[in-house]
């Protein structure tokens, strides 16, 4: 049986990435990317709707690039796997779905601002 878990988005960072270090020395980078959709409402006016996506990166090679190059407003192309996790807060269980990039090539980040500038 074949299956594929792949998310691919192009958008802008809403804030600077957050990079945390674990006690074992491993690191994780987290940032949010806004993608925009446009549509016409019933009156014929164009409306823009932003969707926010949380990206979590465990690949140290990518984290080094993120630390040097990504900041609020940067346009990126992100490819990764969709993962849903649960956590408890104040006695309630919450579910979040994130785009996760782990080591060994399951995802990538392309800085489109740099690519466009070099074209």
Helices and strands as residue ranges (DSSP letters): E 7-13, E 18-21, E 27-40, E 46-57, H 60-69, E 75-89, E 92-101, E 108-111, H 112-118
